[in-house]
Amino acid sequence: MRGKIIDFEGIDGTGKSTQVRLLNKYLAKKKRKFSQFKFPQYQATFHGKTISKFLRGDFGAINDVSPYLISLAYAMDRVTAREAIFDDLNDGKIVVADRYAPSNKAHQAAKLIEPKRAAFLSWLDELDYKVNKMPREDYVVLLDMTVETSFQLLKKIPRKKDIHESEQPYLEEARKVYLKLAASERNHWLVINCIDGQGKLKSRQTIHREIVALLEKKHII
């Protein structure tokens, strides 16, 4: 049986890598076959290194580079892992992705005005799945929280913020795109609200349990 791709998405600071790690531990405990991919591959590929330069601001401010052009670098970075992903899927593994093609959609479409976003998203779909022949993700786990909360969490990380992380209005737009994508593709987007009813951040274990429950309900794990 062919495996499935579970992609973790969300704006910066939402805890994607933490939840990927917790899911991997869960899958290992259940003796399920799985593999993990993390994108971009910042220092592992030519295109990943180019993306690192872009995020450092080497090519200018956040809106100095066309979303169409920089999206090519992100897409080609993923292409380098295409055969490995297909091999794992054909081996029946659950492929856990820490960001994938939908990340490109949200983060780059956020730089365009609303009327231009639909055409851009259609172009990205063609690039990723038709031209580059990447396997389409089966399920997207969207970790959602307010940008204010995301910013507070990012402040705790002891490193210089990149040109995406440092722009709150930009992250607001990226979140809007993510939520719109989730609403338009309800069958395979699973939205996890990381904030509880009292407005407080849920614990990582609480979020993990919610993710596992949703994936089990979909008979994915």
N, C-alpha and C positions, 0 to 999 in steps of 0.2 A: 504494500500500500504506500502511495506517495505521501511524503511528509508534508508538513504545513509550516508556513512562515508566520510567526507572531512578532509584530513590529511594535516597539515601544516608542511613543511620541509624546511631545509636550514642549512648552517653551522652556528656556534655560532655567535651571534651578528647581525643576519639579521632581527630581529624584529618579530619573529614568535608569541610570546605571545601578542604583541601589536596588530597584525593583527587578531589573534583569538578573542581578546576582542572586536575589532571593528566589526568583522563579527557577533559576538553574539549580540551586540547592534542593528545591522541592522536586524537580524532575529527576535529579540524581537519586534522591531518597526513594522515589517511586520506581527507580530502575528503568526510566524511559530514555530512549535514545534521543540525544539533542546535540546541537552545536550552537555557537554564538558568533555573531558578527557585529562589529561596532563601526559605525560610519559617522563622519569621514575617518579615513585611515591616515591621520595627520602626518605621521613621519614614516609610514610604511610604503607609500606610493608616490610617484611623481606628482600626480594630481592632488593627493593629500597634502603634500608640501606646499603646493601652489595655494591651496585653500588656507593653510596656516598663515601664509604671507598676507592673503586677502583679509583674514580676520584680525591680523595685527595692525592693519591699516597701511600696509606697504603700498597699496594701489590707490589710496585715497580714503575719503570718508565713506560712510555706509551707502550713500546714494550716488557715489562717483562711478561705480561699476554697474553696467547693465545687468539686471537679474537674468536675462537670457544668456549672457556670456558666462557669468560665474556659475550658472546652473550646469553648463557643459563640464566644468571641472568636477563638480559634485557627482554628476552622472557618470563620468568616466572613471572616477574613483571607485564607484560601486561596480562598474563593469569588470574591474580587475578581480573581483570576488565571484563573478557570475558562475564560472564552471564549478567552483567549490560549493556554492549554494545548490546548484543543480545536482551535484553528486550526493550531497547530504539529503536532499529531498527524495531522490531516487532510492536512497538507502532507508527511507522511511523515518528519517529523523525530524524532530521538531526543530526548526531553525529559529532561534531567538535573535532578533535584531535590535540593537541599541541605536535607533534611528534607521531610516531607510528612505525610499523615494518620497513618501508623504512629507518628510521633513523639508525636502527641497521645495515642495509645493507651498507649504505654510510660510517658511522663512523668506522665500524670494517673492512670492505673490504679495506679501505684506508691504513690499516697497513700491507697489503699483497702486494707482487709484482704482477704486472699485470697478468702473466700467471696463478696465483693461485686464482684470484678473481672470475672467473666464477664458479668454483666448490664450492667456499664458498657461493656465492649468491644462488646457487641451493640448497645447504644444508640448508640455512636459510629459503628459501621458504618452504621446506619440514617441517622444524621445526615449523614454525609459523602457516601455513595454513593446514597442514595435521596432524602432530603429536599433536600440541596444539589446532587445530581446531579453530583458531581465524578467525573472519570474515575478508575478504579481503577488503581493502580500495577501495572506488569507484573512488575517485579523489584525487590527490596529488597536492597541491599548493606549488610549489618550489620557495621560495624567494631567488633570486640569486644576488650576488654582489661579487666583487673581495675580496680576502682575506685581502688585504691591507686596504680596507674600513672597513671590519669586525673587524680587529685588532684595528683600530682607535676608533671604537664604543665601543669595549670591554674595552678599556683603561678608558672610562668614567664611567664604572660601579665600584662603590667603594667596591670591595671585592676581595679576592685572587682568581686568575684564577686557574681552575682545570687543570689536566694534558693534556686534549684535547685542551682547550682554549689557553694554553700557547705555543703551538707548531705550528708555522706558516707552515712549510713544510707538517705537517700532515693535516692541514685544507685545504691546496692546493689539496692534494690527495682526501680528502673527497668531495670537490667540484667537482673534476673530475668524481668521481663515481656518484654523484647526477646527473650531466649533462648527463652522459652516460645512466643512468637509464631512465631519462626523454626522451632521444632520442629514446630509444628502446621501450618505452611504451607510445607513443605519444597520444594514445586515452584517457588516463586518467591522464596524467601528464600535469599540467598547469604551465608553467614557467613564473614567473614575474621578469623582470629585474628591480632591485631597483635603478639602476643608469640611469640618463637621458642622452640625446644626447651630453650634454656638460661635461659629466663625473662627475656630481654632484649627491649626494644622493637625491632621490625623497622624498617628504614629506610623512608622514604616511597616510594622507588622500588621496593623489594621488594614492599611492599603493593600498589602500583600494578600491578606485573606480575602479581601473583596475581589482582587484580580483572579485568584485561584477559583473562587466560587463562580465567577462569570465564565471562565474558561471551561470549567467542568460542566456548567449548564449548556455550553455550546458543544460538549463532547469532544473538546480539543485535547484535553489532558485527562 
